[in-house]
């Protein structure tokens, strides 16, 4: 199974899409089905991953750079490939049983996709994560917002689209309908899996010290950290005793104001900890150590940290709208109609000051069942097997 890792194999980041594609790669590899590939912009061809790219996929620590990185030796190798064998096809994909594009691909990759799609005999599918850049362009990186309409139209080249939530599915279908497109692939919602903890620590993680509230997610505009920080400052001034711990990569274009606000609150003496990106063992321990989590995002395609928190037996405060509402519906969440500072402050105060409410949400989280990545891959492959080949590509 061809799996496009053009971005994931060249980035230090472990944000949502990278975590999904890495998990999918691991499960396909365990079945002997993984054939990871990349578009090489220097060789100008699709090819299998080189050793340094395969090694990059084994990184467990989250890096502080989100963009793709190509070292000079890789660029030189690509230029040499193009110069010495300009007509060579480095990738012959006709025998592949299918193609999965799990990333939000760039314009460069989008231009190269038709040649790849034409080689693949089996079903060719893409994962669709969200349309946040379309709905909240002012909270997205300018290049991403400008690129997004073209990306949504390029998705019509595939045989099928697997959206990560019902909300994402409906958004994509509605957008295509609004454009008047009729020759479009089927779109199905297949919710993501998560990494299940070895054991869930359901006990309240505070006795002698003040409780810790954990927030996991990239620091960027639409994640709404500024409202969370305003809410926490209000509660600290009212005498509430708790520590806020933030984990996640800071997005350079839309997250700088959050970083500045964090530093200001720390300078004022408030109990605020920002770890940046962390490795998986540190993240797992952070879930175990917290009293509950909060995910203040305005909009998500799925929202992995919500279900990861619940799987650890820790309640989560989040929005009750869209994909987050879908995740919250199974219990364990204090889901809010609005995630502005007053509502967030009220929800935090509730879980800090009402032990019975907290215990109820813990019990709800423990009763839930959670989809594994293996179950997700099973569902994805089964659906791919039902897709008829389309004529375009």
Secondary structure as UniProt FT lines:
FT   STRAND          2..4
FT   TURN            6..7
FT   HELIX           8..10
FT   HELIX           16..30
FT   TURN            31..32
FT   STRAND          35..40
FT   TURN            41..44
FT   STRAND          45..48
FT   HELIX           51..56
FT   TURN            57..58
FT   HELIX           72..84
FT   TURN            86..87
FT   TURN            94..95
FT   STRAND          98..101
FT   HELIX           107..119
FT   STRAND          123..128
FT   HELIX           132..135
FT   HELIX           137..139
FT   HELIX           142..154
FT   HELIX           155..157
FT   STRAND          160..163
FT   HELIX           166..179
FT   STRAND          186..189
FT   STRAND          211..216
FT   HELIX           221..223
FT   HELIX           225..237
FT   TURN            238..239
FT   STRAND          242..247
FT   TURN            252..254
FT   HELIX           256..267
FT   TURN            268..269
FT   STRAND          272..274
FT   HELIX           280..289
FT   STRAND          292..295
FT   HELIX           304..311
FT   TURN            312..313
FT   STRAND          316..319
FT   HELIX           322..328
FT   TURN            329..330
FT   STRAND          333..336
FT   HELIX           341..353
FT   HELIX           355..367
FT   HELIX           373..384
FT   TURN            385..386
//
